């Protein structure tokens, strides 16, 4: 049996975008559904291999200089001080941390809502529009990760994130509210084949790939990063490749998904030339979106 699962990180030059196309950074799904360009040529299996780029908080003795203690359940735990928070921390350790302060949560919510809009937030008025889900970073996490972050933000925000009868827009913390809504939207988007960027279902194109037919450049126009990620992994799912990412496993093999049959004996040798061409073509689109999103957010 030969099943290759590798987390691949492709540098994007910005703390806003780590380029793992399908590796959730959650402990519940520690391996990736990625497929680097060289893999499509059959060099080392359909997913290939690359060294992982470690991101997140400082380690060792230096870390203590960046942390401050907070009380949590009677025991002192450590979290980053708000002034030390950066994008790398908000996209890694903050997602997993069980102890977090109000200031740190607000700082990370600011970072994420900026990422969701794909550009620095310069005016409060821009926050009256919902950010679209499907950003490149979304596939690095699980729906449960995003739901946990949304709950965390709403807990800290409290009534400032609740629109009630007679509410005043000036009383709403729009950045926190939009961050919570963005997390919720990404959680739902990872479970769905509906693409908000094109306002249509991805399923007809998924069927094309699952039937072993080629997709063209025109076929790939306008889909967001999550949709492209789903399309690319459909190449492997059609041959029964099991996935560690729960959203992919559910989409292809479980519940109300596409109801394919996973094969524990999956091998990359089953991929056809059309499969490999599809992987290469889709991955190029994913990488282009990642670079563009990183550029807008920098």
N, C-alpha and C positions, 0 to 999 in steps of 0.2 A: 504494500500500500504506500502510495506517495502523495501526500497532501502538503503543499507548500504554502505557508502563511507567513508573510513578512511585512513588517511596518516599514514603509518607505517615506522618508522625509526629503523634500526637494526644496532647497533654500529659495526664499522669495524676497529677501532683502528687507523685510519689515517684520516688526514684532506682531503686527496685526494678522499675519497669515502664515501659518505653518503648513507646509505643502503635503501633508499626508492625505492622499486622495480618499482613503477609506478606513483609516485606523482610528477607532474611537479611543480617546485617552482615558476612558473609564476602566477601572479595574474589572468591571463585569464583562468587558470585551477587549482583551488586551492585544489581540492580533489583528492584522489588517486585511482588507480586501482591496489591495492595491495592485496595479499592473504597470510598471515602468515601461518606457518606450522600447528599451532593448529587449524586454521579454517578448514583445510581439514578434520579434524575429526568430524566436525559438532558442535564444542563446542559453537561458538557464531556467526554463519553465515559464509558464504564462505570467507569473508574477515577478520573477527576477529577484535580485537582492540588492540592498544598499545599506550603508551604515546609517544608524538612527542619529538624529540631531537632538540632543537632550536640551530641553527648555524648562524654565520654571525658576524657582527660588534658589538663592545661594545655598550651598551645602557646607558642612563642617563648621569650624569656629567662626568664620565670617558671618554665618547666618544669624548668630545671636545678636549681632550689631544691627540687624534689620528687623528684629522682632520685638513685640511687646506683649506682656501677659494679659489675659482676660479671664474672668471667672466664668466657668461653664460647668453646671451640675456639681458645684462644690469643689471641683478640681481645677487647678490652674493649667490652661493650655496656652500655646503660643500661636500668634498670628502675626502677619505683617502689619507694621504701623502704616497708616494710610499714606504718609508722605513717601514711603518706599515702594508703593505699589506701581507696577508697570504692566504693560500688555502681556508680557510672557507669564507673569504670575497670575493674572486674571484668566488666562487661557489654560492654565495648568493646575497649580496647587489650589487656587481658590475654588475650582470646580469640585475638588475632593475634600477640602477642609471642612471639618465639622465645627470648628470654633472660628468665628469671624466677628469682627466688630462692625458697628453701624457705618463708621467712616470708610472702612475698607470695602464694604458692600456697595456703598454709594460710589466710591472711586471705580470699582470694577463694573458697576452698572453703566457708568459713564463711558468706559472703554467699550463695552459690548454694544451699547446703542449706537456709538459712533461706527463700529464695525458693521452693524446691521444696516445703517444708512449708506455705508460705503464711502463716507466722506466726513471730515471734521464737522461737528455741529457748531455753527457760528451764530445761529439765531434760534431763539425759542420757538418762533413761528414754524420752523421747519419740522418740529416735533409733532405738529398736528396731523401729519401724514404717517400712516403706518409703514414701517420698513418691511420690504418683501422678504420672506424666508427663502432659503435655498442658497445661502452664501457658501463659498468654498470650505470654510472652516467647519460647517455643520456636520460633515461626514466623519469628523474626527471624534465626535461624541455620540452618545446614545440618546434616544428620546427620554429615558429616565434621568439622564444628566440635565437636560434642558428643563424638565419639569421640576427638578430639585432646585435649580437656580431661580426659576420663576417664583416658586414658593418662598425662597429665601428673600428675594427682593421685595415681594409683597409683604412679607412679615416685617421687614425693616421699614418699609414705606408706610404701612398702616393706612389710616384714613386719607392720607395724601394721594393714595392711588385708587380711591373709591369715588366713583361718580354717583352722587345721590340726587334725589329731587331737590331742585333749587341750588345745586352746586355752582360754585363760582370757579371759572377756569383758572383764575389766579391762585386758587387754593390747591390746585392739582400739581403734583411734582411730575411734570411731563417726562423728564428723563428716566425716572424710576419706573413710571407706568409703561413707557415705551420699551424699556429693557425687559420688564416682565412679559409684556405682550410679544416681544421678539422671541424670547425663550420659548414661550408657549407655541408660537407659530412654527419655530424650527422643530419642536418635538412632534407636532402634527404633520409637518411636511416630510419628515423622515419616514413616517408610516404611510404616506400617501403616494400615489402615482399621478396626482394632479399637480401641474406646474403653474405657479402663479405668474411666472414671467411670460408665458404664452397663453395663460388662461385656458388650458386644455389638458386632456389626459395624455399621459405618456404611453398608455397601453398599446395602441396600434404599432408604435415603433418598437416597443418591447417584443411584440409578437414577431415582427420582422426579424429581429436578432435571434429570438428563440427558435425560429424556423431555419436558422442557418443562412439567411440571406444577407447580402451586403447593405450597409447604410452609406448614403452619400454625404458629401459636405453639406448640401442643401438640407438634408434630413435633420442635421444637427443644429441648424440655425435657431437661435432664440431660447434654447433650453437652459435652465439654470444649472448650477454646479451639482446639486443633489440629483436632478434628473439625469445628468450625464453620468454620474457615479452609478446610478441604478442601471442605466443602459450598458455601461461597460461591464458591470458584474453579471448582467444577463448572459453575456458570452460564456462565462464560466458555469452559471446556473443551468444552462441548457444541457451541460454534460454532467450535472449532479454534484458540483463542487460544494461541500458544506461550508458555511460561513460562521465566523465568530461574531460578527456584528449582528446584534439581535434584529435590527431593522431589515437587513438583507435576508436573514434567515426567515423572518416572518413574511416578507414580500414574496419570496420564491417558493417556500416550502410549507408554510403554516397557515392556519386559520382561513381568513377570507382572501389570502393572497392568490398567487398564480397556480398553486397546488402542483408544483413539480415534485419529483422524487429525488431526495438527496442520495448520493452514492458514496459510501465510506471508502470505496476503492477508486475514487476519482484520481485521474492522472492527467497531467498537462498535455501528454501526447495525443489526447483525444481532440485537441483544438485543430480545426482546419485552417487553411490559409485565409479563408474569408473571415473566420473568427479572429485570427491574429491581425488582419487588416482592420477589422472593426475596432479592436482594442486600441491599436495605434492611433487611429483616426479620432476616436473619442477622447483618448488621453491627451492628445494635442489640444483639443478644445478645453479640457479641464485645466490644463496648465496655463493656457492663455487667459482664462477667466481668473485664475488665481493671481496672475501677474497684474491684471487690470484692477482687481479688487484691492490688492496690496497698494498699488499706485494711488488709487483714490483715497485710501485711508491714511496714507502717510503724510 
